[in-house]
Amino acid sequence: MMNGTSQPVSRRRAITILAVGAGAALVPASLPATPLSRFEWTGTALGAPARIMLQHRHRAVAADAVAACVAEVARLEREFSLYRSDSALSRLNRDGYLAAPSHDMRRLLSACRRFGELSGGAFDVTVQPLWRLYARHFANTADAVEGPSAAELAAALTLVDYRRIAIAPDRIVLPPGMGLTLNGIAQGYITDRAADLLRARGWRHVLIDLGEIRALDDRPDGRPWSIALAGAGSVPIADQAVATSAGSGTPFTQDGRAHHLFNPTTGRSANTYRSVTVIAAHATVADALSSAIYVAPHAEAARLLRAGGGIEARLVDGFGRVQRVRA
């Protein structure tokens, strides 16, 4: 993928950053120029295998860029991860408040409120009580396929309403029992932050995959990056982002009908689509819009795309048919 191949880049769980150093990249005068070569790092981030590959004429410059990206992803994991008990999000869910929230937390929650409003509540980060209910239900009744009872759903839905999150410069407060999940937007936000970091350092021809994909500029050969989508062909992007939402990512049942993408009105898993992919200028927008469109009524897809700043959506229904929607 780093040698100018025209093969599509597949979306994977592994985190990958591909970049080619441009002349604008900051290089200390003391470093001698060498032939363009690849620098590769492998590790773990966001709970998945991670890989960063950079091409540059100076190994020290590439190593410094890798270290900066890894540090930035780790820093934002400490803010937004549900899988770390010491993260800011986990503390907020546990304690019901977060004192002295970071700029990133306030900025992301403000974006969550915006997408909640423009989607009429289809995008709602307070669905974590539904996640806890479903996880508990299917852990205790593994053979059930119907999901929690109407009474259980009604009780959980009293805790679902993004408008009840109190966001202030010095504190974020949740009503008792409420909980947040940022899984429908945080990967996009972290992807954008990594892209901003590399752009500020002078890197061009960058493809970042942190679960959502962001490209800075085109490929080194001047053509767009080609991103392969499961069941929806491929999309060419240059200085754009791609995000996909699919219930198959975290199913509770073998048939996949019960999954993590909940309708905040009914409390049930949304099943209008098999997957929704959104192309936008930024990964945060693509991530949030793919989640919102997946949950919203089909007739809302085009409006949400326009209102949210998306460019195109690929909607795959339960029969595998693909509909392309343009903003």
N, C-alpha and C positions, 0 to 999 in steps of 0.2 A: 504493500500500500504506500510505502514511502518512495518507490522508484518510478512514479508517474504512471502506474498501471491504470487502465480504464475500468477495471472490475469494480462493481459496487461494494461499498463498505457495509457490512451487515450490522444491524443493531443487536448488541449482545449485552449480557449483564456485566461483562468485564468493562472496567473503566479504561479508556484509551485516550491519550492525547497525542495527536500527530502534528508535528510542526516542522517547518523549514525556516532556518534563520535567514533573515533578509539583511541587506546592507545597513538598514536602519538600526538593527539590534546593537545595543550598547556593548562595545568591546574595548577593554583596556588596551592602551597603546603598547603596553609591554608584551602582549600576547602575539606570537608569530602566527601568520596565516598558514593553514594546512588544508589539504584536500577536504571537500565536503564529506562528512562521515556521520554515521548514525550513533546516537547515544540512547540507550534503552534502560528503563527502570521498571521493575516489577515489585508488587507488594499488595496491600489490601487497603481499600478505602470504601466507605459507605456500605460496609458489610459484604463487599464483592471483590473478586480478584481484580487488581488494577494494573494498568500498564501505561507508561508514558514513553513515547518515542519521539525524539527530536533529531533533526539533521542540522548540523552547523559546522563551520570550519574551525571552531574553537571549543574543545571539549569542556573547558572550565565554564564557558558561557552557558552551554547546554546543561551542565550539572547544576549550575546556579538556578536556572529557570525551572528545572525539575524540582529542586528542593523548595523553591518558592511555591510551586503548584501544590506539592504534597502538604506543605505547611498550611496553605490556605484551605484546602479541603478538610484537613484535620481540625482547623479552627472552627470552620462552619459546622462540622459534625458535632462539635461540642455545644453548638447552639441548637441545632434542629433535629438531632437524632432521637428517635423513640427507642433505640436499642441500647443506648447508653444511660445508665441510671444517673450519671452526673451531668448530663446535658442540661442546658437552660430549659429546653422544652419539657424534659422529664421532671425537672424541679417545679416548673409551672403547673404541670398536670397533678403532681403529687401534693403541692402546698396550696394551690389555688391562687398563687400570686407570684410575681417575679419582680424583685426590687432591682433598680438600676439596670433595666434591660438594655442590651446592646443596640447600636444603630441598626445593625443587620436584622435583629429580631423585630424592632419597631417598623422598619421599612418593609419587611416581608409580610408582617401581619396587616399592615396598611394595604398592601397589594391584595392580600386575601379578602379584605373587606371590599375593595373595589370590585373584584371578580364575583364576590357574593352578590353585590348589588346589581351589577349588570346582567347577571344570570338569573335573577329572581330567586336566589337561594339554591340553585342547582349546585353551585360550587360552595361548599360549606366545610370549613376545617374543623368544626366542632362535632363531627360524626364519630369521634373516638368512642363515646359511650355505646354506639351501635357495634363498633368493632369488638369491644369487650363483651357485649352481649352475645354476638355471634360466635366468638371464639369459645366462650364458656359453654354455650348451647351445644356446639358440635363436638367439643371435648367430652361432654357428658353423655351425648346421644349421637354417637358416631354414625349410626345407620339412618338417622332421620334426614329427610331431604326437604321438608317443608320450612324449616327454620323456626325461629322463636315464635311464641304465640302472639296474638294481637295485643293482649294485655301487657306482655313484656315489651313489645315494640312501642306501645303508647307511653309506657313509663320512661323508656330510654329517650324517646323523642322530646320529652319535656326538657331534656338537657342539650338539645341540638338547636342552636340559633347563633350564627356568627355575630349578629348585632349586639349580643350581650357581652362580648369581650370588651373590657374597658382598657383602652390603650392610652397611656400618658407617658411623658418623657421620663418620669421617675419610677413608674410601676405599671405592670400589666396585671389585671385581676380577672379571675374567672368566677362565676357563680358556683356554689357548692355542687360537687358531683360532675361538673362539666370537664371535658378533656379535649385537647387538640391533637390533630395529626396533620403534619405538613408534607406528607408523602406525595400529595398531588401537585406540589409546587416547589418544594425545597431543592430537589435535584436540578430543576431548571435554573433556580437562583444560583446554586453553587457552580453550575456550568458557566453561567454568565460571568460570575466573579473570576473564575479561572481564565476565561477569555479576556476580560478586562485587564487582568494582571499581565498576561502575555502580550497583549497589544501595547500596554504602557511600556513594556521592555523592548518594543520594536520588532516583535515577531510577526510574521505574515504567513499566509498559506497554512493556516492552523485548522485542524479538525479535532474537536474535543468531544468525547463520548463518556459522560458520567451517568449513564442511564437515559439521559436526554442528550441531543447532539447539537453542537454549535460550530459553525464554520466562520473563520475570519478570512475574508478574501476568497479567492478561488484556489485551485490546486497549483502546484509549481509550474505545470505545463499550460496554465491559462484557462483550463476547462473547469466547469463546476465539479464539485464533489458529487458522487452518485451514492445515495443512501438506499439500501435495499430494505423493503418493508415486508413483514410477514403477511402474505396473502393480498398485498395491495401494490404490487409492482415495485418501482423505485422512484425516488424523487431527486432531481438535481438541485443542489443548493450552493450558493456562493455568498458569504456574508449574511447567512440566515441560520435559522435553528429548526430542528424537527423534534417533536415529542409524540409519543404514542401512549394511549391509555387502553387497557384491555383487562376484562375481568379474569381472564386466564392467568394473570400474574399472581394472584393470591386467592385460589378457590377454597371454599370450605367443604364442598361436596364433589364427588367424582364426576357428576354430570356438568359441573361448572356453573350451575344456575345460581348458587349462593356464593358470593364473592365479596371483595372489599370495596367495590364501587357502589356506595349506597345512594338511594334516592332520599334526600333529607325530608321529603314530604311523607313518604310511605314507610320509610325504614327498611324497605326491601332492596335487594340488589337490583341494579338497573340492567336490563337485558335487551335493549333495543338494538345494540350493536355487538359485533364480535370484537371490533377494535375501532378506535378513532385516532387518526394521526393528524396533527396540525403543523403547518409550516408558518413561521413568523420570523420577525427580525431578531427576536431575543428568545432564549430558551425558557425564561420565566413565563413569558406570555404563552408560548407554545404548550408548555406543561400544564398551566392552569386551564387554558381553553380546551385542550384535549380531555381533561377531566370533566369540565363543565358540560361540553357537548355530549360526552358519553352518557351523562345522567339526564340531561334536559330532553324534553320532547323533540322528536325528529324535526318538526316544523321550525324549531328555534335555531337550528344549526347555522344557517346563513346569517341570521341576525347577530348571533353571538360572535361569529367569526369577525363580522364587520365592527361590532361594538367593542370587541376586545383587542383589536389591532392585529388580527391574524391575516394571513395571505391566502392560504388554501387549506382545505380539510379533505382527508380521505376517510370515508365512512364505509366500514365493512359490516354488512348485516349478518344475521345468523346463517344464511345460506351461502356466504362467501362472496356475495355480489358487492362490487365496489362503486360507490358514488363519489364523484369529485365535486366539491363545493368551493367556489371562489368568492372572496370578499367583494 
